[in-house]
Amino acid sequence: MRRPLEGVRILTLEHFGAGPYATLLMAELGAEVIKVESVELGGDASRPTGPYLLGEDDSQYFQTFSRHKKSVALDIKTQRADFERLVASAEVVVNNLRGDQPAKLGLTYEALKGVNPAIVCGSLSAYGRGNSREAWPGYDYPMQAECGLMSLTGEPDGPPSRMGVSIIDFMTGSTFAFAVVSALLSARTTGIGCDVDVSLFDVALHQLSYPAVWAMNEGHATTRLPAGAHPSLAPVQRVKTADGHGQLMCMTQKFWLELCALAGRPDLAADARFATLADRRANLAALTEAVDALFGTRSNAQWMALLGGRVPFGPVNDVFEALDNPFVAEVGMRDEIDHPDRAEGLRMLAAPIRIDGQRMPAMRSPKLGEHTDEVLGEPTVRPPRP
């Protein structure tokens, strides 16, 4: 199987979500990701995160973010020489510590370029480096709050809401992985590395996207609308079906007319209140009443059978329904790994990237220090690339 990052060695000092998610993506694409963990500190702080533990220093939470990686037990403060030997053999050193820590711990390009001039040093932190908040701890949920995302989420008559998962961690991790690999391409060409900085705050704010542009240029305040409706396109909203809820997305006039035709409701297409996108947006309350009445006549499964491939629509599933969706099995988004502390194997989600039509093979996360002898016993300087 072709793995695009095969041969790239990445050292990482990481914990919890955003940083481990970034290196997970790179590991699943073939990079040799080595978690540098202090045994004295218990390694990655997410190892014992419950409720589902897997033996000592391991959990299903930890397995979610550290597949395909190796673990070396090494304290970079007291074993600096060993750490620098690893830096000499690597192309990337990353961390997701507080923004003031990379300089203190010697994880910056300035600190490591004497060991390896081509090293790429990546820092993923809460608020970035070189500012008044660089020493602040921070996590996903407060970023959703402060950066305005929660103000846009939820029903207008209810309190602001956060996403049900740590989406800013995942978006920041994805951004960080892209930035690091981009810097790596440059370093391979020039022989000169650099510092890469990505923060939760910056990425969260960037997710405001066009509502931010509208606010900055027009003073427009985007607000929460009933049924989670889109601020400018309609009907793009949650709808009530005979057995639950669905999400409808008529992003274009074509989809609206197609919906009316497939549902046998030409009267809705002919209604002057709903004739154009602007008309539908101006009469959103009446449109919502009409589409809820329409969708209440069929179940989610019936609507999927009718609209599938013609009009964008999806049922609002719970987690079990989402995982049991036959399409998930069809595209191979579930896999299973062997684990020494779980006889029946551990079922997991597969990598969301395919290369030449194939997903990366599954491999469990490492035990704390599992690869110390293997990695530290290797040559400390990699041979030059052909």
ABEGO torsion letter per residue (X at the ends): XBBAABGBBBBBBBBEAAAAAAAAAAAAAGBBBBBBBBAAAGEBAAAABOABBBEBGBBAAAAAAABGBBBBBBBAAAAAAAAAAAAAABABBBBBBBAAAAAAAGABAAAAAAABAABBBBBBBAAEBGBAAAABBBBAAAAAAAAGAAAABEBAABBBBBBABBAAAAAAAAAAAAAAAAAAAAAAAAGBBBBBBBBAAAAAAAAAEAAAAAAAAAGBBBBBBBGGBBAABOBBBBBBBAAEBBBBBBABAAAAAAAAAAAGBAAAAABAAAABAAAAAAAAAAAAAAAAAAAAABBAAAAAAAABGABBBBBBBBAAAAAABAAAAAAGABBBBBBAABAAEBBBBBBABBBGGBBBBBBBBBBBGAAAAAAAABBABBBBBX
